[in-house]
Amino acid sequence: MKIILLSAVVALVLGYAAFFVLSSEQRPAYEAFSTSSVRVGEPSHNLVGPDWSGENQVPSS
């Protein structure tokens, strides 16, 4: 019984440590895959226009 509890505690500690290591190393794709010659601003900046509300509108006929 001791080995089962010990393995559960070890698994939790390793998972917790992996969470912090991996989350500190992650960067957004627009930041990770950019070069000096690429001019990319913040994502979602001016993708659909300044007055888009987020709702799809059916054009009136």
Backbone as CSV, one residue per row, in Angstrom:
resi,resn,N_x,N_y,N_z,CA_x,CA_y,CA_z,C_x,C_y,C_z
1,MET,0.819,-1.190,0.000,0.000,0.000,0.000,0.872,1.267,0.000
2,LYS,2.019,1.178,0.670,2.901,2.338,0.731,3.407,2.717,-0.657
3,ILE,3.724,1.720,-1.474,4.284,2.012,-2.793,3.239,2.666,-3.703
4,ILE,1.990,2.311,-3.552,0.926,2.910,-4.361,0.750,4.379,-3.982
5,LEU,0.717,4.662,-2.693,0.595,6.047,-2.249,1.816,6.867,-2.642
6,LEU,2.989,6.280,-2.505,4.214,6.977,-2.885,4.239,7.268,-4.386
7,SER,3.806,6.310,-5.201,3.799,6.535,-6.648,2.764,7.591,-7.028
8,ALA,1.645,7.658,-6.329,0.651,8.692,-6.600,1.210,10.075,-6.239
9,VAL,1.903,10.167,-5.124,2.501,11.446,-4.720,3.587,11.864,-5.709
10,VAL,4.406,10.930,-6.150,5.462,11.226,-7.124,4.855,11.681,-8.445
11,ALA,3.771,11.030,-8.874,3.115,11.420,-10.123,2.550,12.837,-10.015
12,LEU,1.971,13.178,-8.885,1.441,14.523,-8.693,2.555,15.568,-8.684
13,VAL,3.648,15.259,-8.011,4.770,16.199,-7.952,5.384,16.388,-9.339
14,LEU,5.554,15.311,-10.092,6.109,15.423,-11.445,5.164,16.183,-12.369
15,GLY,3.878,15.949,-12.256,2.912,16.682,-13.065,2.916,18.159,-12.748
16,TYR,2.978,18.491,-11.483,3.009,19.882,-11.038,4.277,20.580,-11.538
17,ALA,5.410,19.893,-11.440,6.672,20.466,-11.912,6.656,20.642,-13.431
18,ALA,6.117,19.657,-14.149,6.051,19.754,-15.613,5.148,20.906,-16.040
19,PHE,4.070,21.120,-15.310,3.172,22.232,-15.626,3.908,23.560,-15.570
20,PHE,4.678,23.795,-14.534,5.370,25.064,-14.399,6.514,25.208,-15.389
21,VAL,7.233,24.140,-15.657,8.332,24.218,-16.619,7.799,24.482,-18.023
22,LEU,6.766,23.745,-18.418,6.240,23.911,-19.770,5.507,25.231,-19.949
23,SER,4.793,25.688,-18.945,4.072,26.945,-19.095,5.020,28.144,-19.111
24,SER,6.167,28.022,-18.503,7.117,29.132,-18.550,7.856,29.170,-19.886
25,GLU,7.909,28.066,-20.607,8.614,28.005,-21.887,7.713,28.306,-23.082
26,GLN,6.398,28.301,-22.898,5.497,28.511,-24.019,5.441,29.967,-24.421
27,ARG,5.378,30.174,-25.734,5.193,31.506,-26.291,4.122,31.393,-27.371
28,PRO,3.382,32.456,-27.629,2.398,32.407,-28.712,3.077,32.185,-30.057
29,ALA,2.350,31.608,-31.010,2.927,31.297,-32.321,3.388,32.548,-33.044
30,TYR,2.629,33.648,-32.916,3.030,34.871,-33.618,4.323,35.428,-33.058
31,GLU,4.659,35.074,-31.847,5.899,35.540,-31.241,7.034,34.545,-31.488
32,ALA,6.738,33.270,-31.457,7.771,32.240,-31.593,8.278,32.096,-33.019
33,PHE,7.410,32.304,-34.014,7.786,32.061,-35.400,7.924,33.344,-36.212
34,SER,8.346,34.409,-35.581,8.545,35.649,-36.329,10.039,35.888,-36.534
35,THR,10.341,36.565,-37.614,11.727,36.924,-37.895,11.839,38.441,-37.905
36,SER,13.017,38.931,-38.097,13.216,40.378,-38.061,12.577,41.080,-39.251
37,SER,12.369,40.377,-40.365,11.805,41.021,-41.550,10.286,40.915,-41.627
38,VAL,9.670,40.277,-40.658,8.218,40.120,-40.663,7.592,41.255,-39.866
39,ARG,6.574,41.885,-40.443,5.882,42.964,-39.748,4.507,42.464,-39.312
40,VAL,4.434,41.874,-38.143,3.186,41.336,-37.627,2.891,42.024,-36.308
41,GLY,1.702,42.565,-36.195,1.302,43.191,-34.951,0.636,42.167,-34.040
42,GLU,-0.118,42.665,-33.114,-0.864,41.781,-32.223,-1.884,40.996,-33.034
43,PRO,-2.113,39.737,-32.705,-3.134,38.981,-33.420,-4.504,39.600,-33.159
44,SER,-5.376,39.440,-34.094,-6.743,39.960,-34.085,-6.790,41.470,-34.237
45,HIS,-5.714,42.090,-34.616,-5.711,43.524,-34.872,-6.067,43.754,-36.334
46,ASN,-7.195,44.372,-36.573,-7.647,44.738,-37.908,-7.795,43.531,-38.838
47,LEU,-8.321,42.426,-38.309,-8.528,41.267,-39.165,-9.831,41.372,-39.952
48,VAL,-10.865,41.953,-39.355,-12.165,42.013,-40.019,-12.699,43.429,-40.144
49,GLY,-11.991,44.391,-39.691,-12.437,45.771,-39.793,-12.700,46.382,-38.427
50,PRO,-12.711,47.705,-38.355,-12.819,48.363,-37.059,-14.204,48.294,-36.430
51,ASP,-15.274,48.116,-37.238,-16.618,48.152,-36.668,-17.291,46.778,-36.638
52,TRP,-16.517,45.731,-36.594,-17.086,44.391,-36.530,-17.438,44.061,-35.090
53,SER,-18.656,43.593,-34.849,-19.125,43.343,-33.494,-18.902,41.900,-33.051
54,GLY,-18.523,41.024,-33.947,-18.355,39.622,-33.609,-19.558,38.777,-33.987
55,GLU,-20.621,39.418,-34.373,-21.832,38.711,-34.776,-21.906,38.660,-36.301
56,ASN,-22.292,37.499,-36.821,-22.502,37.394,-38.255,-23.825,38.058,-38.619
57,GLN,-23.819,38.875,-39.622,-25.028,39.569,-40.036,-25.416,39.112,-41.434
58,VAL,-26.698,38.835,-41.594,-27.203,38.437,-42.897,-27.459,39.696,-43.715
59,PRO,-26.899,39.778,-44.915,-27.127,40.981,-45.719,-28.597,41.092,-46.123
60,SER,-29.148,42.279,-46.029,-30.544,42.472,-46.418,-30.624,42.631,-47.923
61,SER,-31.654,42.006,-48.516,-31.810,42.045,-49.970,-32.874,43.025,-50.377
